[in-house]
Amino acid sequence: MLQPIVHYGIHFGLPLLVALLIYRKIWIKAYTIMILGMLIDLDHLLANPMFDPNRCSINFHPLHSYYAIIIYLVLLIPKQTRILGLGLVIHIIADIVDCSLM
């Protein structure tokens, strides 16, 4: 019962907190861009079964691979891609926490 609350709390709450604290003047735009980071879950469509509550997404799905995570971390460096990178890294953090609660 705690796992989905923590998982989705990080997915939606942490980007909102980051947007409000760091990007006050453009918080709606920043939050929207970070939430778009959830689109990496489209790689779940390639899995069979598509959803398995006992499967860890990290390094199972292509957009959750260690190689992809390195790219997401690199996106944090340039100012132009930082908000997107934050959204993707926060998504990965949520999935890592999710895996640790299994």
N, C-alpha and C positions, 0 to 999 in steps of 0.2 A: 504493500500500500504506500509506503514511503518513497519507493523507487520512482514512480511516475511523477510524484509531486516535486521531488528534487530535480529530476531530469528536465521537466518542462519549466520548472522555476528558473533553472539556469538558462535554458533555451530562450525564454522570453524576458525574464526578470533581469538577468545580468546585462544583456544588451541595453535595456532601458536605463539601468543604473549608470552604465558607462556613458550612454548618450546624454543623460541629464547632468552628469558630473564633469565630463570632459568636453562635450560638444553642446554646451548650453544654448548658444545662439542658433544652431542648426539641428537641435536634438531630434526633431521629427524626421528629417532627412537621414541623419546618422542612424537612428533606430531602424528606419525602413531598410536601409542598405544592410545593416547587420542582420536583420531578420531574413533578408534574401539569402543569407548564408545557409539557410535551411534547405535551399534547393539542392545541396549536395546529397540530400537524402533520396534524390531521384535514382541514385545507383541501387537502391533497395529493390527497384523494379527488375533488376537483373538477377536477383537471388531467387532460389526456389527452396523453401517457401519464401515469399516476399517478406514476411514478418515472422520472426521467431523470437519470442520474449527471452529465451535463454541463450541467444547468440550475441556475442560482442561485435559491434560494428567495426571497431578499430582493427585495421589490417585485414578485414574480411571483404568489405566492399571497396571497389576501386577508388572512389572519392574519399575514402576513409583510410587509405593505405598510408604507410609511413612516408612514401615518396610524396604523396599529395600533402601530407601534414607539413613536410619541409617547405613546399611551395607556399602554403598558407602562412607559415612563419616568415618567409622572405617577403610576403606581401605587407607585413607590418613595417618594413623599413622605409619604403618611399611614402612620402606624405600623401601622394595621389591615390594610393591603394590601401592606406592604413585602415580606414573604416571597414572596407570589405574584408581585409585581413583579420581585423578584430572579430567580425561576425563569424568568419570561418573558424578561427581559433576557439572562440567561445563555444561554437557548435561541437568542436572536437572535445573540449573540456567537458561539456555536458555528457558526451558519449563515453568518455573515460570514466567519469564518476558513475555513470550508469553501469558500466562493466564491473566496476569495483563493488557495486551494491548487489550484484547477482549472487 
